[in-house]
Amino acid sequence: MAVTVKDLLGLDIMKNFKVIAGGGGLTKTITATEILDFEFVQEGYRTRTFDGNSLVLSSLLFAKDRPELIFEAIKKLVCLNVHAFAYKPVFFSELPREALEYAEKMNFPILEFGDDEFFEEIIFSIRGLIEKDKALGFIEPLLQEMLDREFTKEEADAARDRINPLLRPVVVALCVKVKDMDECQVMQVIRRSKPDERLRGKTFVGKLKDQFIILLSHDEMNPARYRAIFDDLLVAYGLSGNDLTIGISQPRNIDDRFELNIREAYWSEKVAEIENENVKHYKNLGIYKLIVTHINSKGTEEYMREYLAPIFEEEDKDGDLLQTAIEYVLAKGDTIKAAERLFLS
């Protein structure tokens, strides 16, 4: 996912900015931030044009004594594929009507600074958000690949270094699903988070569809310490108090089959959902371990299709076999409990 103008308004530094025109363009992407103050004072002052997909910041100094230049500047920025413009109301408290009308017509967002924000702080905040978005963009496919296949030792080491080379020797992975939180909301939580340096050196938080993949690390296996780190992480990411479903991997040395942590946590969370539990440890998965170990096997897929074919055929005829099979699984093979779940006892 790319950073949009709307995403920028969620940054602390820009939370008081006002959209005064071009609200229809808030979904435009932003990949850079630039400054406009003198470029339009005289022809040929600037040796290059603005980059596309950018947010341009300005105090409007260039139009201090010539307000008509504002409209011309807005038109030129639109032509240069700039995606948004934000001005500090120092020299102008209001923009010319024709400039605002043109921006509205072109869905070109014009933002007014909310307070005395500094250009440098805005630029650094936006750059940090864009860099975090890029990192999420290549991390999620990597996490998915860890679920799909086994890694070699070299691949696992490379994946660990890309995710967080500062992790401590013993790692536990968690897959966390927040009730009623969709994929976009997960992305926003990660983008806006500001964990302190202490947490960044011990943890990793990534996105896999609508779930958080979390790594907790420590110098030794200490359940109490992992719990404390996790609680701190929930606070840092604003997730405390939410209804969570959590899958937890076995603790493992970071040099030992790193991708298994991700896989164990992911499938533990899935089983927690199936069994309607809040927390599920991989060590307690029971027979599910046999299933998830071969979940991506072509042979397993063919066998399951053949084995379940009668149930699905019956389901197409409004039969009850599929529901019976589901309740039997949820009852962990106990026929009496399955009957009770089906109200047959």
VMD Tcl script that draws the C-alpha trace (Angstrom):
set ca {
  {0.00 0.00 0.00}
  {1.18 3.52 -0.77}
  {1.10 6.58 1.49}
  {-1.76 8.93 0.63}
  {-2.51 12.56 1.45}
  {-5.11 11.30 3.91}
  {-2.44 9.20 5.66}
  {-0.33 12.31 6.16}
  {-3.15 13.97 8.06}
  {-2.86 11.17 10.60}
  {0.69 12.17 11.51}
  {1.03 13.99 14.82}
  {2.84 16.89 13.15}
  {-0.05 17.34 10.65}
  {-3.08 16.42 12.74}
  {-4.21 20.09 12.94}
  {-3.85 20.80 9.21}
  {-7.04 21.88 7.47}
  {-8.16 20.75 4.02}
  {-9.39 23.96 2.42}
  {-9.79 22.71 -1.17}
  {-9.44 19.59 -3.31}
  {-10.80 17.14 -0.75}
  {-11.60 14.73 -3.57}
  {-7.89 14.08 -4.04}
  {-7.01 12.88 -0.54}
  {-6.41 9.36 -1.87}
  {-3.54 10.55 -4.08}
  {-0.19 8.99 -3.27}
  {2.76 10.88 -1.81}
  {6.34 9.70 -2.34}
  {8.29 12.89 -1.55}
  {8.10 16.32 0.09}
  {9.41 19.55 -1.48}
  {9.50 23.26 -0.66}
  {8.26 26.17 -2.76}
  {9.20 29.70 -1.72}
  {11.28 31.40 -4.43}
  {10.88 29.18 -7.46}
  {8.20 31.29 -9.14}
  {9.67 34.72 -8.37}
  {11.52 34.86 -11.63}
  {11.62 32.73 -14.73}
  {14.47 30.27 -14.87}
  {15.34 30.49 -11.15}
  {14.79 26.78 -10.68}
  {16.85 24.44 -12.82}
  {14.54 21.45 -12.41}
  {10.82 20.94 -12.10}
  {9.12 19.44 -9.09}
  {8.97 15.68 -8.79}
  {5.62 14.05 -9.33}
  {3.60 12.44 -6.53}
  {4.92 14.96 -4.01}
  {3.57 17.23 -1.31}
  {4.83 20.79 -1.75}
  {5.20 23.02 1.32}
  {5.26 26.80 1.13}
  {5.04 29.98 3.18}
  {3.91 31.76 -0.04}
  {6.83 34.15 0.27}
  {7.18 34.10 -3.51}
  {3.75 35.78 -3.82}
  {4.11 38.24 -0.93}
  {3.52 41.32 -3.07}
  {1.86 39.56 -6.01}
  {-1.05 37.40 -4.84}
  {-1.98 36.62 -8.46}
  {1.07 34.33 -8.57}
  {-0.65 31.88 -6.23}
  {-3.19 30.82 -8.84}
  {-0.44 30.48 -11.46}
  {1.65 28.41 -9.06}
  {-1.22 26.04 -8.28}
  {-1.87 25.50 -11.99}
  {1.79 24.78 -12.64}
  {2.03 22.34 -9.73}
  {-0.97 20.42 -11.06}
  {0.68 20.24 -14.49}
  {3.87 18.92 -12.89}
  {1.86 16.09 -11.28}
  {2.40 17.36 -7.76}
  {-0.27 15.67 -5.65}
  {-0.86 18.17 -2.83}
  {0.09 21.64 -1.60}
  {0.33 22.85 2.01}
  {0.89 26.48 2.98}
  {1.75 28.26 6.18}
  {-0.58 31.27 6.72}
  {2.23 33.76 7.32}
  {1.83 36.15 4.40}
  {-1.70 35.09 3.41}
  {-4.46 34.02 5.80}
  {-6.68 33.15 2.83}
  {-5.92 32.09 -0.71}
  {-7.44 33.71 -3.81}
  {-10.87 32.35 -4.64}
  {-9.89 31.34 -8.19}
  {-6.98 29.25 -6.85}
  {-9.29 27.39 -4.47}
  {-11.93 26.84 -7.13}
  {-9.34 25.46 -9.53}
  {-7.93 23.11 -6.86}
  {-11.45 21.90 -6.08}
  {-12.16 21.27 -9.74}
  {-8.88 19.36 -10.23}
  {-9.18 17.39 -6.96}
  {-5.86 18.94 -5.94}
  {-5.64 19.00 -2.13}
  {-4.64 22.32 -0.59}
  {-3.84 22.13 3.11}
  {-3.42 24.94 5.60}
  {-0.93 24.53 8.43}
  {-2.69 24.11 11.78}
  {-0.11 25.82 13.96}
  {3.52 26.87 13.93}
  {4.83 23.57 12.49}
  {8.36 23.61 11.10}
  {9.02 22.51 7.54}
  {11.92 20.30 8.63}
  {9.81 18.39 11.16}
  {7.07 17.83 8.59}
  {9.56 16.57 6.02}
  {11.22 14.18 8.47}
  {7.85 12.82 9.65}
  {6.63 12.21 6.12}
  {9.93 10.64 5.11}
  {9.71 8.28 8.08}
  {6.16 7.28 7.15}
  {7.15 6.62 3.52}
  {10.17 4.55 4.56}
  {8.05 2.51 6.96}
  {5.50 1.92 4.20}
  {8.22 0.70 1.83}
  {9.54 -1.67 4.49}
  {6.05 -3.09 5.03}
  {5.74 -3.52 1.29}
  {8.62 -5.98 1.04}
  {8.23 -7.58 4.49}
  {4.69 -8.90 3.99}
  {5.55 -11.01 0.90}
  {8.53 -12.35 2.86}
  {6.29 -13.38 5.76}
  {3.89 -15.05 3.34}
  {6.77 -16.95 1.76}
  {7.78 -18.24 5.19}
  {4.31 -19.77 5.52}
  {4.39 -21.32 2.07}
  {7.71 -23.17 2.12}
  {10.73 -24.17 4.15}
  {13.76 -21.89 4.02}
  {17.37 -22.88 3.77}
  {19.66 -21.76 6.57}
  {21.01 -18.98 4.32}
  {17.51 -17.81 3.38}
  {16.39 -17.80 7.01}
  {19.42 -15.75 8.06}
  {18.81 -13.26 5.24}
  {15.13 -12.97 6.20}
  {16.04 -12.31 9.82}
  {18.48 -9.57 8.81}
  {15.83 -7.90 6.64}
  {13.22 -8.04 9.39}
  {15.37 -6.85 12.30}
  {19.09 -7.63 12.60}
  {19.08 -6.36 16.21}
  {16.90 -9.15 17.62}
  {18.24 -10.91 20.72}
  {19.30 -14.61 20.71}
  {16.01 -16.26 21.78}
  {12.88 -15.43 19.78}
  {9.16 -16.09 20.22}
  {6.72 -15.27 17.43}
  {3.10 -14.23 17.90}
  {0.32 -13.93 15.38}
  {-2.26 -11.47 16.68}
  {-5.69 -10.80 15.25}
  {-7.69 -7.85 16.58}
  {-11.44 -8.25 16.49}
  {-13.14 -6.10 13.84}
  {-9.82 -4.70 12.57}
  {-9.38 -5.00 8.80}
  {-6.23 -5.06 6.69}
  {-6.12 -1.30 6.14}
  {-6.50 -0.61 9.86}
  {-3.64 -2.99 10.66}
  {-1.48 -1.07 8.21}
  {-2.43 2.25 9.80}
  {-1.58 1.02 13.31}
  {1.90 -0.04 12.21}
  {2.51 3.13 10.20}
  {1.61 5.45 13.06}
  {3.35 3.57 15.82}
  {6.34 5.07 17.62}
  {7.95 2.35 19.75}
  {10.95 3.54 21.74}
  {14.53 2.47 21.01}
  {14.43 -0.20 23.70}
  {11.49 -1.96 22.08}
  {12.85 -1.63 18.54}
  {15.95 -3.54 19.56}
  {13.95 -6.46 20.97}
  {10.90 -6.68 18.75}
  {9.45 -6.66 15.28}
  {5.87 -5.90 14.25}
  {4.74 -6.64 10.71}
  {1.54 -7.15 8.79}
  {0.19 -10.31 7.18}
  {-3.19 -9.50 5.68}
  {-5.41 -8.58 8.65}
  {-3.05 -9.96 11.29}
  {-0.02 -8.66 13.16}
  {3.09 -10.80 13.10}
  {5.13 -9.98 16.19}
  {8.59 -11.14 17.22}
  {9.74 -10.83 20.82}
  {13.38 -11.49 21.67}
  {15.49 -11.72 24.80}
  {18.91 -12.94 25.84}
  {17.40 -16.06 27.39}
  {14.08 -17.83 27.59}
  {12.09 -16.00 30.27}
  {8.27 -16.13 29.95}
  {7.78 -13.24 32.37}
  {10.08 -10.99 30.35}
  {8.34 -11.88 27.09}
  {5.01 -11.04 28.65}
  {6.30 -7.67 29.85}
  {7.73 -6.86 26.41}
  {4.44 -7.83 24.77}
  {2.44 -5.63 27.17}
  {4.75 -2.69 26.43}
  {4.33 -3.33 22.72}
  {0.53 -3.31 22.96}
  {0.71 0.09 24.65}
  {3.17 1.47 22.08}
  {0.92 0.37 19.21}
  {-2.32 1.46 20.85}
  {-3.72 -2.09 21.02}
  {-4.21 -2.41 24.78}
  {-7.76 -3.26 25.75}
  {-8.69 -4.73 22.36}
  {-10.27 -8.15 21.90}
  {-7.32 -10.24 20.66}
  {-6.82 -13.76 19.34}
  {-3.18 -14.81 19.74}
  {-1.11 -17.69 18.42}
  {2.29 -18.22 20.04}
  {5.23 -20.16 18.66}
  {7.75 -22.19 20.59}
  {10.79 -20.20 21.77}
  {13.70 -20.82 19.44}
  {17.28 -19.74 19.04}
  {17.38 -17.07 16.38}
  {19.88 -19.07 14.33}
  {17.67 -22.19 14.30}
  {15.01 -22.40 11.55}
  {13.87 -18.82 11.95}
  {10.88 -19.18 9.61}
  {9.35 -21.88 11.81}
  {8.52 -19.27 14.45}
  {6.34 -17.41 11.95}
  {4.63 -20.57 10.74}
  {3.92 -21.89 14.24}
  {2.47 -18.59 15.43}
  {0.28 -18.21 12.33}
  {-1.29 -21.66 12.55}
  {-1.67 -21.45 16.31}
  {-3.78 -18.33 15.84}
  {-5.89 -20.13 13.24}
  {-6.52 -23.00 15.66}
  {-7.36 -20.51 18.41}
  {-10.06 -19.09 16.13}
  {-11.38 -22.56 15.32}
  {-11.57 -23.54 18.98}
  {-12.83 -20.13 20.08}
  {-9.89 -19.50 22.40}
  {-8.10 -16.22 23.04}
  {-4.59 -17.68 23.19}
  {-3.13 -20.83 21.69}
  {0.44 -22.06 22.11}
  {1.92 -24.16 19.34}
  {3.05 -26.75 21.88}
  {-0.63 -27.36 22.71}
  {-1.88 -27.80 19.14}
  {-2.16 -31.57 19.47}
  {-3.19 -33.33 16.27}
  {-3.33 -30.02 14.42}
  {0.48 -30.13 14.34}
  {0.27 -33.03 11.90}
  {-2.09 -31.11 9.65}
  {-0.32 -27.75 9.56}
  {3.07 -29.37 8.96}
  {1.84 -30.61 5.58}
  {-0.78 -27.95 4.90}
  {0.82 -26.83 1.62}
  {1.58 -30.31 0.35}
  {0.02 -31.14 -3.01}
  {-0.57 -34.69 -1.83}
  {-2.41 -33.44 1.26}
  {-4.57 -31.18 -0.87}
  {-5.50 -33.99 -3.26}
  {-6.29 -36.33 -0.37}
  {-8.51 -33.78 1.37}
  {-10.42 -33.01 -1.80}
  {-11.10 -36.70 -2.34}
  {-11.89 -37.40 1.31}
  {-14.24 -34.43 1.71}
  {-15.93 -34.71 -1.68}
  {-19.04 -36.56 -0.37}
  {-19.53 -33.93 2.32}
  {-19.35 -31.04 -0.14}
  {-21.65 -32.84 -2.58}
  {-24.18 -33.34 0.18}
  {-23.83 -29.71 1.24}
  {-24.82 -28.59 -2.27}
  {-28.07 -30.50 -1.69}
  {-28.76 -28.69 1.60}
  {-27.42 -31.59 3.66}
  {-26.09 -31.43 7.21}
  {-22.90 -33.42 6.75}
  {-20.58 -30.41 6.57}
  {-21.96 -28.82 9.74}
  {-21.74 -32.19 11.50}
  {-18.10 -32.53 10.40}
  {-17.31 -29.03 11.65}
  {-18.85 -29.67 15.07}
  {-17.05 -33.02 15.29}
  {-13.73 -31.24 14.73}
  {-14.57 -28.52 17.23}
  {-15.46 -31.23 19.76}
  {-11.98 -32.71 19.14}
  {-13.39 -36.06 18.01}
  {-15.67 -36.52 21.01}
  {-18.95 -37.81 19.54}
  {-20.95 -37.04 22.68}
  {-19.76 -33.43 22.76}
  {-20.36 -33.14 19.01}
  {-23.94 -34.33 19.55}
  {-24.41 -31.78 22.30}
  {-23.11 -29.02 20.02}
  {-25.68 -30.14 17.43}
  {-28.43 -30.26 20.09}
  {-28.92 -33.99 19.48}
  {-28.33 -35.26 23.01}
}
mol new
graphics top color blue
foreach p $ca { graphics top sphere $p radius 0.5 }
foreach p [lrange $ca 0 end-1] q [lrange $ca 1 end] { graphics top cylinder $p $q radius 0.2 }
display resetview
